[in-house]
């Protein structure tokens, strides 16, 4: 899976993205990554983002299918981590 970009994330409900942007402002990598990944994580954002994108894709699928195990708060957390990690990537010149 490719690194998610903000264009792909725009296909999510606006309220979900708005909550994720607010949550991303309080992002603490040491705390939030371990909670989402439940274990060891790559330190490099470029290697980490595909894994996060895969987690988020499963959550989006559960949301759109109305799965009873779907957690909106966890989805917001994952999206917030993705947005915060995207900000850590070097910008092309």
C-alpha positions as CSV (number, residue, x, y, z in Angstrom):
1,X,0.0,0.0,0.0
2,X,1.3,3.5,-0.8
3,X,1.8,6.2,1.6
4,X,-1.6,7.9,2.2
5,X,-1.9,11.5,1.1
6,X,-4.3,14.1,2.2
7,X,-6.2,13.8,-1.1
8,X,-7.1,10.2,-0.2
9,X,-8.2,11.2,3.3
10,X,-10.5,13.8,1.9
11,X,-12.9,11.0,1.0
12,X,-13.7,10.5,4.6
13,X,-16.7,12.2,6.3
14,X,-15.8,15.9,7.1
15,X,-16.7,15.5,10.8
16,X,-14.4,12.5,11.1
17,X,-11.5,14.5,9.5
18,X,-12.2,17.5,11.6
19,X,-12.0,15.5,14.8
20,X,-8.7,13.9,13.6
21,X,-7.2,17.3,12.8
22,X,-8.0,18.5,16.3
23,X,-6.6,15.3,17.8
24,X,-3.4,15.6,15.7
25,X,-2.7,18.9,17.3
26,X,-2.1,17.1,20.6
27,X,-0.1,14.2,19.0
28,X,2.7,12.7,21.1
29,X,4.5,10.1,19.1
30,X,5.8,8.1,22.0
31,X,2.4,7.7,23.5
32,X,0.1,7.6,20.5
33,X,2.0,5.3,18.2
34,X,2.4,2.5,20.7
35,X,-1.4,2.7,21.5
36,X,-2.3,2.4,17.8
37,X,0.3,-0.2,16.8
38,X,0.3,-2.2,20.1
39,X,4.0,-3.0,20.0
40,X,7.2,-2.1,18.2
41,X,6.9,0.4,15.5
42,X,9.3,1.7,12.8
43,X,10.7,5.0,13.7
44,X,10.8,6.2,10.1
45,X,7.5,7.9,9.1
46,X,7.9,6.8,5.5
47,X,7.9,3.1,6.6
48,X,5.3,3.7,9.3
49,X,2.6,5.3,7.1
50,X,1.8,2.3,4.9
51,X,1.1,0.3,8.1
52,X,-1.1,3.1,9.4
53,X,-2.9,3.4,6.1
54,X,-3.7,-0.3,6.2
55,X,-5.1,-0.1,9.7
56,X,-7.2,3.0,8.7
57,X,-8.4,1.2,5.5
58,X,-9.8,-1.6,7.6
59,X,-11.5,0.9,9.9
60,X,-13.0,2.7,7.0
61,X,-14.3,-0.5,5.5
62,X,-15.9,-1.4,8.9
63,X,-17.4,2.1,9.1
64,X,-18.9,2.1,5.7
65,X,-20.3,-1.5,6.2
66,X,-21.9,-0.6,9.5
67,X,-19.8,-3.2,11.3
68,X,-20.9,-3.4,15.0
69,X,-17.2,-3.6,16.1
70,X,-16.4,-0.2,14.5
71,X,-15.1,2.4,16.9
72,X,-15.3,6.0,15.8
73,X,-12.9,7.1,18.6
74,X,-10.3,4.6,17.5
75,X,-10.8,5.7,13.9
76,X,-10.2,9.4,14.9
77,X,-7.0,8.3,16.7
78,X,-5.6,6.5,13.7
79,X,-6.4,9.3,11.4
80,X,-4.8,11.8,13.8
81,X,-1.6,9.7,13.9
82,X,-1.6,9.6,10.1
83,X,-2.0,13.3,9.7
84,X,0.7,14.0,12.3
85,X,3.1,11.5,10.7
86,X,2.4,13.1,7.3
87,X,3.6,16.4,8.7
88,X,6.9,14.8,9.8
89,X,7.8,13.8,6.2
90,X,10.2,16.1,4.4
91,X,8.4,18.3,1.9
92,X,9.6,18.1,-1.7
93,X,11.5,21.2,-2.9
